[in-house]
């Protein structure tokens, strides 16, 4: 379980995270959503120890990150698999060695590396691409490589930072289905940073909305989208609250009369 308690993070004089408190349960898919610049990725980096926070506490499986020394943090990161928006693959290496990189860094035996890479390649549907280079793959295939690489160390947590933003809708759908399948198979906790509401609705069980470095709302995804609280409406923007309709000229007067009675704002286009 991840427990974040009153975490504050600043870059020089700029506050990025302010009194962030969240609890993320085991084997849960949790969404961190909000507009650009509210601190979503920074919070993710704090969970992996890539960013240090000035105050507060992050406790993961009973371990307080702020108490870990450098070597202890390095070992602890084996529990964290990271997936990025732009894949972060190494162009000069083939797919096999892109996936095997974490295990090579930890000097695992070659036989173990080969077995693990082939296992993950089959699970992610890229077993026929192991000799290819990243430039030869589609966006969806590259993200599958990145997912396989993130799983090599058998992590307890999979952190996804805008992992579908660079993909087309079809590839996005297939990646979301893959993440659901992997979560069920490996019983891992997945944390998703995204600004795409379709990703949150199709993948996540719980979500937190961040506004200006603060958590403004936490809850079940289905309930939040059903009730549409103000925090969600603000995030979605005015476009979600506008309706465009086409009317015959003879119906226009009745429609205007009704809208005026309701006090609803409207705009008529088309020359009338």
N, C-alpha and C positions, 0 to 999 in steps of 0.2 A: 504494500500500500504506500502511496505517496501522500505525505502531509506537508503542505506549504503553509507556514504561519508567519504573517506580518512581514513578508519579505519586501525590502526596499532596495532599489538599484538605481544608481545615478551614473551618468557619464559627465565628469567634471561638475558643472553647475546645473545640468539638465536632469531632472528626475524622470526616469523611464518607467519604473515600477514603484507603486506606492501602497504599502500595507496589503500586499497580495496574500490572501488566505484561501486555500483550496484543499479538498481531499479527493483523491482519485483512487478508486477501489481496484483491487486485483481483477484481472481478466475482464476489463472494461474498455470500451472504446470511447474516449473522452475528447471532445472538440474544444479548442481554444479559438474563438472567433472575434473579429473586430476589424475596423479599417486599418489601413497601413499606418505604422508609426505608433501604435498603442502599446507595444512591448511584448507581443506574442512570441516572436522569435527569441527575444532576449530572455524571456521566462524559460523557454525550451533550453537555451544554452546554460542557464543557471542549473537546470536539472541534471545536466551532464557535467557540470563543473567547468565548462569552457568559459563561463563568466562568473566572477565572484560578486556577491551581493554585499552591500554595506551593513545591513542589519536584518534580523529575522532568522528563520530557520527552515531548512528543507530536510525532512526525514523520509528516507526511502528504505523500506523493509527494516525499520528500526535503526538505520545508520544515519547520523546527522552529517550532511555533506560538509558543513563549515568546520567540522572537527577533523576532517581527513587531511593527512599530509599528502604531498605530491605523488609519491609512489602508491599510497593507498588509494588515492583518487584514480590513478591510472588503472589499477586493478579493478576498481569498482565500475569503471566505464565499460567493462566487458558485459555488464548487465544491460547496457543501453545500445540499441541499434538505431542508427540515424539514416533517414531518407530525405534527400533534398530536392528542391524544385528543379534544379538544372542538372540532376543526376550525379554530378561530380565524379565522372568516370575518367580513367587515365587513357588518353587516346593512343599512346604507344604500346599499351598492353592489350593482349587479346582478352576475351570475355572470361575465360577460365581464370586468368591471373588478376583480373579486376575483382572477381568474387573472392579469390583466395587471399587477397592482400592482408586482411586482418590476421588471419591464421599464420601467414608468413612472418608478419611482424612479431608475433608471439612465438615464433620458431616451433610450430607444431610439426610432427613427422610428415613427410611427403605423402605417405600412404593415407594418413588421416585426412590430410588436406584434399587429396583426390577424391576420397569417398564422400566427404562433406560437400564439396563443390558439385559433384555429379548428383547427389541427393537433392540439393537445393535447386539446381538447374532444372531437374525434372519437375519438382514441385511448382516452380514458377513458369514452366512451359518454354524454357530457352535451351533445352538440352542439345538442340541442333545448332546452336550459335556459339559454342564454347571456343571455337577456333577463329571466330570473326573478331573484327575490331569495332569499337563503339561507333565509328563513322558509318559503318555498314548497316546499322540498326535503326529502326523507327523509334519515335519518342516513347511509345508504349513498351517496346522491347528494352530500351535503355533503362526505363524505370523498373522493369522486372529484374534486370541485372543489379540495379541499386538495392532492390529489396532483398535479393539473394545474398548480396554482400553484407547487408545489415544483419542478416540472420546467422552468419557463419559462426559467431561465438555463442550461439544459443542464448540470446539475451532474454531477460524477463520483461523488458520494456522496448517497444518500437516507437520511435519519435519521428513523426512525419511533418516536415516543414514545407507547406505549400506543395506537396508532392504530386498534385494533379494539375497545377496551374499552367504548365507548359504542354499539356496534352489536349488532343481533340476529344469531343464528347464520347466517341466510341471507345477510345483508349482509356479515358477516365473511368467509364463504367466497368471495363474489364479489370482495371487496377483495384477498384473498390471491391469487386467480387473476390479478387485474389486476397486482399487484406482480410476480408471477413473469413475466408477459408483458412488462412494461416492463423488467425486469432483462435479459431475453434480447434485447429489441430494442435497448436503448440501451447494453448492456454496462456497467451501473453497479453499484457496490457498495452493498448495502442493509444497514443496521444497525438491528435491531429491539429496542427495549426493551419487554418484556412480562412479565406474570405468568401469562399464559394458556398452558398447556402444549400445547394443541391448535394454537395459532398456531406455536409453536416446531417442533412435529413436522411440520406441513403446509407450512411455509414455509422454515425455516432449514436450512442445510447444516452449520454449526458453531455452537456455543453456549458461553457462559461463565456459570457460576453465581456470583453475588456473595453473600457472607454477611458482614454487619457491616462493610462497606466493603472487604472483601478478595475477591480471586478465589480461590474454593475449588476450581474444576474448569473445565477447558477441553477441548473435544474435538468429535468428529463427533457430530451429533445422533442418528443412527440407532444408533451404537455405545453412546452413553450410555443411551439408553432401552432398549436390548437388555440391557445388563449391569446397569443400575440400581445404580450405586454409592451409598454412604451419603449423599453430598452431594445426589443426586437424591431419595432417599427422605426426607431431612430437608425438602427443599423441597416435596415433594408432600404431606407430612403423614401423620398416622396413618390418615386415611380411605382412603389408597391401599393400606394394608396390612391392611385389615379385609375380611372376607368375611361376607356375610349369607346364610344358607340356611334353608329351611323343611323341617321333618321331620314325618313321621307319628309319633304317640306310640310305636308299637311299635319304631321305629328309633332313638329317642332314647337308649336305654340303650347300644346298641352304639356310637353316635357318641360319647357321653360317655367310654366306656371307651377308645376309640381316641385321643381328644384327650388324655386323662389320660396314656396311655402315651407320647405324643409330647411331653408337657410343654407343650402349647399352651394359652394362656390363652383362655377363652371366657366368654360371658355368655348365659344362656338366658332368654328372655322368653316371655310368653304364659301365665304362671301356674304354670310347672313349676320 
